[in-house]
Amino acid sequence: MSGRKTGRENLTTFHWGELAAQARAGFSERAAGVSRLVQPLLPGGADDFLAHQNLLFVGAQADDGRLWASLFTGPRGFVSAPDDESVRIRARLDADDPVEPMTRRDGRLGLLAIDLETRIRLRINGAATPLPDGLRLAVEQSFPNCPKYIQKRSVARGRDSQPGERTTASALTEPMRELVAGADTFFVASASETGDPDVSHRGGNPGFVQVLSPTRLRWPDYAGNSMLMTLGNITENPRSALLVVDWATGSTLQLTGRAEVLWAAEGSRAVEFELDEAVHRPRSLPANWSAPTPSRYNPPLPA
């Protein structure tokens, strides 16, 4: 995302890391063409879209500089847009969630509203103010993303068991590795060098995330909107975070570490992620989800 905004005049859409990544990929002209989608206001129809959601993903940077990703949950209507400059969230994260402390103070958050049934998504970044029952985000950037690589899912049933005890590790355990290796979806939080966070979606066929070791992952960077905002953030600031959801059980795996963009000579790209800490929270979501309908855009895995 672009650097912290102090007004609407004389601002460039992209910061230097994004411009460098776009140039390296040969996307500068295309990115400039779609940059008009990035606005300091919510787009038309955002209020109805947000009011329909029961998930809202969030990325934040802790005081120690580490990035974390998580998600708010609630009944439809828990997210709203009182006007085109703000988002209201009436929900709290669980006390054992690494992102929870960052939602109880003034700070900067990246949000992603994604409707898994319709494959529509909207990224919203800005300054957050805590409220007794949640928070308010003053919008500084919002932009829609294409539906590519989103696996279609719907809520199957409510959770009939209590959340389990959180566990932490400095390396992925075997069950964690199996969850990551079988994932068709994850969420990645990143931030610019000035600490402006963003959270985005990544999807593909199961196995598109490679577990290179208990502390190192790699995934391909598939063609998307050409703005390369996540890669631009990583170019400036390698600290990043992943969120992997076990949709069948409602458990979540939160990873924080550092990422690096790998540029291949033929123009393809990949990202490698080195783990600092993993947090597994069993049955932390209030619902279980259906089996996915894969996106028709998912590239085949290498033989």
Secondary structure, 3 states (H helix, E strand, C coil): CCCCCCCCCCCCCCCHHHHHHHHHHCCHHHHHHHHHHCECCCCCCHHHHHHCCCEEEEEEECCCCCEEEEEEECCCCCEEEEECCEEEECCCCCCCCCCHHHHCCCEEEEEEEEECCCCEEEEEEEEEEEECCEEEEEEEEEEEECCCCCCECCEEEECCCCCCCCEEECCCCHHHHHHHHCCCEEEEEEECCCCCEEEEEEECCCCCCEEEECCEEEEECCCCCCCCHHHHHHHHCCEEEEEEEECCCCEEEEEEEEEEEEECCCCCEEEEEEEEEEEEECCCCCEEECCCECCCCCCCCCC
